[in-house]
Amino acid sequence: MLVLAAVFALLQLANVTGRDTPDSKNYLSYALSLRGDGKREAAALTIDYVCAGEASVADRRQRVDVLRFEAPDPGRRVAAACRERQWRDVGARLRAGPAGGHTVPFMPERFMRIFEARPGYPVFLLPFVTVFGVTWGVWLAGVVGAVAGGVLVFLILRTLRSPVHVCAAGQALYYVLPCGATAVRPMTEGLLLALTLTALWGCALALEGSVRAAAWLVGGSLAALFAVKHSQALFLGLCLAGAGALVAVRRRRRGRPPGRGAVTVAVVGCCGALGTVVLARLLHYPAESESLQDLLTRHFARPDRPHAWAHLRTLEVNFWVEWLRRQAWEPLFVAALAAGALGVVRGRRRAFGVFLLGAACTGFLTQAAHPDIGIWGDRLIVLAWLLPVLGVPLLLEPVLRGTVSVPAQEGADRAHSMR
């Protein structure tokens, strides 16, 4: 487990900068504000980080450009243009008046309120950027979050009593599938994956009889998810509550007791979902309609759309038709989901498989809430990759058991013949 984590962490040195997305600067400026930096100081450090990443990407692309690989390094020119562009917008908003909240006003205030409601990732980022500086702090925070996710996969499979080599296979899958690459980026997805896996670990413990520890893990994960991205806390709470209820009802229909573990997870999930809705209203977080207008107006760059929900229904249909077309073209994701589902519905792990299917569904719910086909790398649906990450090792467990047991038996036979 530790060797796999160390190898993955070392491989991430290949890309220390250039991983950020347009939203990364909002989270970084939030963390710097929590550190005590003023708006202009936080803006300067954030813009330097973002523009250094753009320069690094431009340099790497030119080095492999068949027409321009011998041209001068474009890094300085790209960084200067980036700084000029970023400061033009930020400077105008700062001069217009004091900006409220913790984030630097890279976008209109109405858009930035969405990030003000997500303090979890900036709080996680804060100690890293304080101790190691912005560049290495952001990189190390991403690596720690991604490594933790892989370790949690190992612990979940071990709790399900899988052999160590099967657990290691699951950890390796987490690192090499899109989960690992997405988790390292300076965004909330790394924490969302890790906290969702923590809740799934609680589900596994609940089914194994450790009900109290399971309740703390599931409840704590949902509470932390509320701070990171409260929509994920709502989705996961609802899905785990439904999965726990389904397991309990299925057992009751078969004449078996529903089990304290499944009922406990269902109750905690239901309380987490209800608490998320109530607390979000009390804190005046942006409502669903505000998020919808953000989607349909390209971050409030255009006037609000009337009849937004009707527009969303049309966009949903168009999005999923195009999504299915692309999956038919490159069916790796669909094939991985099918293999993962097959792995968890077979054998004695079916109850846990229901919880895993519920957690994976949160990826589809998140994507359905933002049907934007242009978002990088399908990062919104990345939680669905947890199904093959945990399900494929369970599917291959009989094969992996045989692969390991044969050499072990041959070694035992040789030792016996020598004696």
N, C-alpha and C positions, 0 to 999 in steps of 0.2 A: 504493500500500500504506500509506504513512504517513498520507495524507489520510483514508483509511477508518478507520484506527486512531484518529486524532485525533477524528474526528466521533463515533465510537462512545464514546470516553472522555468527551467533552463531554456527550453525551446522558445519561450515567449520573449527572450532577449532579442530575437530576430526582428521584433517590431515593438520598440519601446514607445515610439510616437506614431502618429498617423492613424490611430484606431478610433479617434473621436467621431461623433456624429453631430449634427447641428444642435441637438439637445444637450450634449455633454457640457458645453460652456455654461449653461444655466445651472447645472448641478455643481460644477466647479466653483462658480462665483458664489453660490449659496454657501459652500463649505468655507471659502475664504472669508466671507462675511461673518460666519460663526466664529472664525478665528480672531476676529476683531479688525480686519482690514476695512478701510473705507471703500465707498463705491468706486472711486477712480482707481485706487490701488488694486482692488479686486478685479476691475475691468482690465487694467494693464497686464496683470499676471495671467489672466484668463486668455486675453487676446494674444499675448506672446506664446502661450502654450498651443493654442489653436493654429496660429499662423506658422509656428515651427513644424507642426504636423503637416500642414499643407505643403510647406517647402520640402519636407522630407519625402512625401509622396510624389511630388513633381520631379524631384531628382531621381528617384527610383524608376519612375516611368520613362524618363528620358534615357536612362542608361540602357534600356532594352528596346528603345525605339529604333527601328531599322533605318530610319532616315536621319535622326537627330542625335544618335548616341555619342557622336564626337563633338557636339555643340557644348558651349560653356554651361556650367552648372546654373540651372535656373532658380536655385533656392533663394538667393537674396532678392531677386526680382519678384518672385511669387510671395515671399514673406512681406515685402514692402507693400505690394498691392493689397494683400490680405489685411494688413494693419490699417491701411488707409480706408478700406471699405468698412471694416468693423468700427473704427473710431468715428467715421462719418455718421453712422446711425446712433451709436451709443452716446457720442458727445452731444448730438442734438437733443436727445431725450434727457440727458443729465442737465443741460443748460435750460431746458424748459421748466425745470422745477425739481424739488426733492422727490426721489423715487422711493416709494414705500416698500416694505418687505426686505428680504435678505438677498434676493437675486439682483444682479446687474440688469438694467433694462435693455437687453439685446433685442427684445421684441416689444410690441405694445403691452401696456399694463394688463389688459384683459387676458392676454395669452400667458403672461408671467404668473398670474394667480394660480394657474394649474400647477406650476412647479413649486409655488409657495406651500402647496398642500402636500408636498412630498419631502419632508425633512429627513427621512430615514437614510437615504443614500448619502446626502451631504454630511450627516453626522458620522456615518461609517468612514467617509473619505477624510474627515477632518484630522484625525491623528496622523495619517499617512502623509498628507501634504504639509503638516506642521513639522514633522520630524525629518522627512526626506526631501522636502521641496516639492514643487508642483509636478515636474516631469516624472521623476522617479516615484513620488508618492502616488500619483494616479496610476502608474503602471503597477506598482506593488499592490495597491488596493484591488485592482482587477485580478491579479494573479492569485492573491489570497482568497478572494471570493470564488474563483473558478476551482482552485485546488480543494477548497472546503466542500464544494458540490460533489467532486469525485470521491472524496473521503466518505461523505454521507451515503453515496451509492454503495460503497463497500460495506458500510455499517448496516444498511438496510438489508442487503442480501445475506449478510452474516447473521442478522437477527432472524431471518427466514430459514436459517440453518443450512445455507448453501456452503459447499466447500470453499476454501480460501481461493483456489484458482478461479472458480466461477465468480466470486466477489471481485477479484482483480480484473476479470474480463469486463464486468460491468463498469468498474472505475475507468478502465481504458476506453470503453465505448463513450463514456461521458466526455472524455477529453478529445477524442478524435471526431466525434459527430458535432454538428453545429452548436451543441450546448457549450462546449469548451470555448470555441472561438467567440461566441456571443457573450459568454459570461465575463471574458477578460475585458471587453470594451467598457469605457467609462460611462456606463448607463446603469439603470436599475435592474436590468435583466439578470445580472450575476447574483444579486441578493434575492431576487424573486425565485430563481431556481434553487438556491441554497435553502431558503426558508420553506419553500414548498417540499423539498426533500426532507427537511427536518420534520414537517408535519407527517409525511409519509412514513418516516422512521417511527413516529409516535403511533401511527396506525398499525405498523408491524408489531410493535411492542404490545399494543392493546390486544391483538389477536394471539399473542404468545402468553398473555396473562398479566403483564406488567401494566395494569390499568392506570394507577396513579401517575406513574412516569409518563404514560401516553397522554393523559389529560394535560399535564404541564407542557409537554412538547407541542401538542396540537394547539392548545390555547395560546402559548407563548409565540408560536409561529404566526398565528393569525393576528395577534396584537402587533408584532413587529411588521408584518405585511401592511397593516393599516398605516404605519408611519412611512413605509417605502412607497407603496402605491395602493391606496385603499380599495380600488376596484378589484385588485387581485385578492385582497382579503375577503371581499364580498363573494367573488366567484368561487374561491377555494372553500369558504365556509359552506356555501350552498351545495357544492358538489360533494364534499365530505359528509355533510348531513344526509344528503340523498343516498350516498353509497352505504353509510352505516345503517340507515333505515332499510335499504334493500337487502343487506346481508341478514339483518335481524328478522325481517319478514320471511325471507327464504328459509332460514333455519326453523322458524316457527311452523311453517307449512309442512316441513319434513318431520315434525314431531320432536324437534330438538329445542333446547333452551336458546333464546336469541343471543346470549353471551353478553357479559358485562362490557367487554372491550368494544364491540360494535355499537352498542347502545351509548356508551360514553363518548365515542368519537362523534356519533350523530348529534348528541346533545351539545357538545362543545362546538361543533361546526355550526349548528343552528344558532347558538348564542353568539358566536363570532360574526355571523352574517347579520343578525339583528343589531348587534352592537355597532357594527360598521355603519349601517344605515343611520342609526340614531345619532352616533357621534359625528358623522359627516354633516348632518343637518345642524347639530348644535354648534359646530365650528364654522358653519357657513362655507363649506367647501363648494367649489363649482359644481353645479348640478349636471345631470346627464344631458340636458338640453344645451348647456354651455359647451360641453365637449363635442356635441354634435355640430353646433355652429362652427366651432374651431375646425372640424373636419371639412365641412362643406364650403367654408369661405377661405381656405388656405391660410389658417392661423389669423383669421379676422382681417385679412387684407382686402376683403370685399364686404359689401353690406350683408347683413344677416338674411338668410333665406326664409321666406314664409313657407309654411307647410313642410318644415324640415323633416319630420318623421316620414312623410310620404316620399320625399326625395331619398331618404335612407333606405327605404324598402326597395326602391328601384335600383339603387347603387349596390345593395346587398346581392340581389339576383345577378346583376352584371358581374360583380366581383367574383362570386363563387363559380359562375360559369367559366370565367377566364382562368380562375385558380385550378379548376378541374382540368381544363385544357392543357395548362402547363404541367400539371402532375402526370397527365397521360403521356406527355412528351418526355418527361424525365421522372419516371415513377419510383425513384429511390425512396422518397419520403413515405409514400403510400405503402410500398412493399415493407419498409421498416416498421410502420405502424401495424400492418397485418401480422408480421412475425412476432412483434412484441405482444400483441393481443393474444395470439395463439399460445405464447409462452406462459401467460398469466392465467389463462382459463383452463389449462391442463393441470392435472395433478392436485396436490393438496394445498396449493397457494391461491385457490379461486377467490376466497374471501378477500385476501390482500389485493388480488387482481381487480376487484370491483373498486377499491379505494384508488388504485393506480389509474384505472380508466377515468375515474372522476377527476383526479388531479390533471391528467392529460387533457381532459375536456376544457380546462380553464384556458389552455392555449387557443383553442378554437373560439371560445367566448371572447377572449381578448381581441383576436383577429376580427371577429364579427362586429365588435364595437368600433373598430377602426378599419373599415373595408377600403384601404388605400393600397393599391397594387404596387405603388412606387416606393414603399418603405423598404429600406435596405434589408436584404438577406432574410426575409421572413422572420425577423427577430420577434415580432409580436406573437407568433405561433410557436415559439421555441419551446414552451413548456410541454407541448405535445410530444417532443422528442424524448421525454422521460419514459414514455411507454416502451419504445425499443431499447432504451438504455437499461432498464430493469427487466423487461420482458424477454429480450433475446438471450441473455445469459441463462435465464430459467428454461427457455426452450432448448438450448444447447447443453444443459446440465448433464443429461444422460450420456451424451457424446463425450463431453469433457471429463466426466467421471471415468469412462472407459479408457480414454487416452492416458489418463494419469495412472489408473490402476494396473494397466498391462506392464509398463516398465517397472512398476513397484513390485509386481509379482515375479517378473523375470529376475530382478535383483535378489529377491528372497530365495528363489530357486537356486541361483548361483551360490549364494551364501551357504545354503543347506548342503549342496554338493561338495563344497570345500571342507565343510565340517566332517 
